[in-house]
Amino acid sequence: MKEKLKIAIVDDHEMFRSGIKMILSQKEDWEVVIEAVNGLSFLKKLEYILPDVILMDISMPELNGYDTTVSALQKYPDLKIIILTMFNEEHYYLKMIEAGVKGFIQKATGVNELFRSIEEVAKGNNYFAQDLLKSIVFKIKHKDFDDKIQLTDREKEVLHFICNGYTNKEISEKICLGIKSIEKYRHNLIKKSGANNSSHLVMLAIKNQLINL
């Protein structure tokens, strides 16, 4: 029997949590294993169970979504966190990408996009809603690719696949190189660009027009 996808919902509004939980119940192979009203509550529950995907609100009492995300990823760096955002929260976008979140979606998003974001992030990909992507890219003002940075054809090829959400294993199969080699290319691209992680690398690549939106 296939193991269910374990999901956490971290939000201080009970009606919103209940609504999301009801929507997610449409998926028989998904299960909400954590509900938390704030970051402190979530971090305590995280000690007992690790979800596959976390839906994280930004504005919460006691411990907000950013500080919670930083604390959680410091202890469990493989956590896959999707940020639930509202308008006027753009100042958090870059900081949370640098912290290591896997995606952003609007709280008012439709059911299909919610499902898609969870599915993509669960597979190890990033998911940034199109209506947020340009706002995120616009905020990346302090880091551009240096004109002196030269990418090899192979690095450009690997970057293309990274920006399209491919995992190291999938890239390895696409270009017939070992996974270790792909990991090295990814590491070198992050280092060359000055990015903090793969999500940040994607944003920089978009901003510098190495790929198209």
VMD Tcl script that draws the C-alpha trace (Angstrom):
set ca {
  {0.00 0.00 0.00}
  {1.36 3.40 -1.00}
  {2.27 5.63 1.94}
  {0.19 8.78 2.22}
  {1.70 12.20 1.58}
  {1.97 13.91 4.97}
  {1.03 17.61 5.00}
  {1.24 20.32 7.67}
  {-0.91 23.48 7.77}
  {0.50 26.36 9.81}
  {-1.91 29.31 10.04}
  {-3.49 31.23 12.90}
  {-6.97 31.38 11.32}
  {-9.01 28.32 12.26}
  {-11.53 28.75 9.44}
  {-8.75 28.95 6.86}
  {-7.02 25.83 8.24}
  {-10.31 23.95 8.28}
  {-11.08 25.00 4.72}
  {-7.67 23.91 3.43}
  {-7.91 20.63 5.31}
  {-11.33 19.95 3.78}
  {-9.99 20.69 0.29}
  {-6.96 18.43 0.79}
  {-9.25 15.61 1.97}
  {-10.30 15.23 -1.68}
  {-6.97 13.48 -2.22}
  {-7.20 9.98 -0.76}
  {-3.43 9.56 -0.68}
  {-2.85 12.84 1.21}
  {-3.13 13.30 4.97}
  {-2.92 16.41 7.16}
  {-0.70 15.30 10.05}
  {-0.02 18.70 11.66}
  {-2.21 21.74 12.27}
  {-0.60 24.63 14.10}
  {-1.83 28.10 15.04}
  {1.64 29.66 15.09}
  {5.32 28.92 14.62}
  {6.00 27.92 18.21}
  {3.25 25.32 18.14}
  {4.49 23.99 14.80}
  {8.11 23.65 15.93}
  {7.02 21.65 18.98}
  {4.91 19.29 16.85}
  {7.75 18.95 14.36}
  {9.73 17.09 17.02}
  {7.27 14.19 16.77}
  {6.47 13.98 13.06}
  {8.11 15.31 9.88}
  {5.62 16.24 7.14}
  {6.42 15.80 3.46}
  {5.06 19.25 2.58}
  {4.34 22.25 4.81}
  {1.90 25.05 4.02}
  {3.16 28.04 6.00}
  {1.44 31.35 6.68}
  {3.68 34.43 7.02}
  {1.83 36.65 9.50}
  {1.22 34.79 12.76}
  {1.36 35.73 16.45}
  {4.21 34.63 18.75}
  {6.45 33.40 15.93}
  {5.89 34.47 12.32}
  {6.32 32.35 9.21}
  {9.78 33.66 8.33}
  {11.33 33.02 11.75}
  {9.58 29.65 11.93}
  {10.89 28.68 8.51}
  {14.47 29.64 9.39}
  {14.34 27.69 12.67}
  {12.74 24.63 11.08}
  {15.17 24.47 8.15}
  {18.19 24.92 10.40}
  {17.19 21.77 12.25}
  {15.61 19.88 9.34}
  {17.19 21.22 6.11}
  {15.25 18.82 3.86}
  {11.82 20.19 4.80}
  {9.69 21.27 1.84}
  {7.89 24.49 2.69}
  {5.33 26.36 0.59}
  {4.56 29.89 1.76}
  {0.94 31.05 1.82}
  {1.04 34.77 1.15}
  {-1.25 37.76 0.87}
  {-0.74 41.10 -0.82}
  {1.70 43.55 0.82}
  {3.97 40.76 2.06}
  {6.50 41.13 -0.78}
  {9.26 42.22 1.59}
  {9.44 38.64 2.86}
  {9.84 36.96 -0.54}
  {13.57 37.17 -1.08}
  {14.42 36.49 2.55}
  {12.34 33.33 2.51}
  {13.80 32.12 -0.76}
  {17.26 32.64 0.69}
  {16.14 30.69 3.76}
  {15.22 27.74 1.54}
  {11.46 27.67 0.91}
  {10.32 25.66 -2.09}
  {7.39 27.75 -3.24}
  {4.94 30.63 -2.87}
  {1.22 30.71 -3.58}
  {-1.46 33.29 -2.87}
  {-3.91 32.45 -0.10}
  {-6.68 33.22 -2.57}
  {-5.37 30.71 -5.11}
  {-7.66 28.19 -6.76}
  {-7.88 24.54 -5.76}
  {-6.06 23.30 -8.88}
  {-3.05 25.52 -8.25}
  {-2.96 24.49 -4.59}
  {-2.90 20.84 -5.62}
  {-0.27 21.46 -8.29}
  {2.02 23.34 -5.91}
  {1.90 20.51 -3.37}
  {2.48 17.87 -6.03}
  {5.47 19.70 -7.53}
  {7.12 20.48 -4.22}
  {6.54 16.92 -2.97}
  {8.51 15.71 -6.01}
  {11.42 17.95 -5.07}
  {10.66 20.79 -7.49}
  {10.07 24.47 -6.81}
  {6.67 26.08 -7.34}
  {6.20 29.84 -7.60}
  {2.77 31.07 -8.66}
  {3.07 33.12 -11.84}
  {1.38 36.14 -10.29}
  {4.09 36.20 -7.62}
  {7.10 35.28 -9.72}
  {7.70 38.72 -11.21}
  {7.34 40.34 -7.80}
  {9.94 37.97 -6.37}
  {12.35 38.55 -9.25}
  {11.88 42.31 -8.98}
  {12.98 42.19 -5.35}
  {16.34 40.67 -6.26}
  {18.16 43.96 -6.69}
  {21.41 43.37 -4.88}
  {22.69 40.41 -6.88}
  {23.16 40.20 -10.62}
  {25.26 37.74 -12.55}
  {28.68 39.34 -12.97}
  {29.48 40.05 -16.62}
  {32.81 38.32 -16.02}
  {31.09 35.08 -15.08}
  {31.31 32.66 -17.96}
  {29.05 29.60 -18.05}
  {30.08 26.63 -20.14}
  {27.57 25.13 -22.57}
  {27.09 22.22 -20.20}
  {26.48 24.56 -17.24}
  {23.90 26.45 -19.28}
  {22.23 23.15 -20.15}
  {22.11 22.05 -16.51}
  {20.87 25.50 -15.46}
  {18.04 25.24 -17.98}
  {16.86 21.99 -16.42}
  {17.24 23.33 -12.87}
  {15.11 26.35 -13.76}
  {12.45 24.05 -15.17}
  {12.21 22.13 -11.91}
  {14.12 18.96 -12.81}
  {15.73 16.98 -10.00}
  {19.38 15.91 -10.15}
  {18.26 12.39 -11.06}
  {16.05 13.63 -13.89}
  {18.80 15.88 -15.25}
  {21.21 12.98 -15.07}
  {18.88 10.88 -17.21}
  {18.24 13.73 -19.66}
  {21.88 14.47 -20.47}
  {23.39 11.05 -19.70}
  {25.71 12.16 -16.90}
  {26.12 10.66 -13.44}
  {24.16 12.15 -10.55}
  {27.41 13.11 -8.81}
  {28.39 15.18 -11.85}
  {25.01 16.93 -11.86}
  {25.34 17.67 -8.15}
  {28.75 19.22 -8.86}
  {27.33 21.35 -11.69}
  {24.49 22.55 -9.45}
  {26.95 23.40 -6.68}
  {29.22 25.29 -9.09}
  {26.29 27.25 -10.55}
  {25.15 28.30 -7.09}
  {28.71 29.31 -6.19}
  {29.33 31.21 -9.44}
  {26.06 33.13 -9.21}
  {26.38 33.98 -5.54}
  {22.99 32.37 -4.89}
  {22.08 30.93 -1.50}
  {20.37 27.80 -2.82}
  {18.71 26.34 -5.92}
  {15.54 28.43 -5.54}
  {17.59 31.61 -5.34}
  {19.62 30.46 -8.37}
  {16.39 30.13 -10.39}
  {15.32 33.65 -9.42}
  {18.71 35.08 -10.41}
  {18.64 33.24 -13.73}
  {15.20 34.69 -14.50}
  {16.20 38.21 -13.45}
  {19.29 38.09 -15.64}
  {17.26 36.73 -18.58}
  {19.10 33.43 -18.79}
  {15.67 31.84 -19.05}
  {12.31 33.34 -19.99}
  {9.33 33.76 -17.68}
}
mol new
graphics top color blue
foreach p $ca { graphics top sphere $p radius 0.5 }
foreach p [lrange $ca 0 end-1] q [lrange $ca 1 end] { graphics top cylinder $p $q radius 0.2 }
display resetview
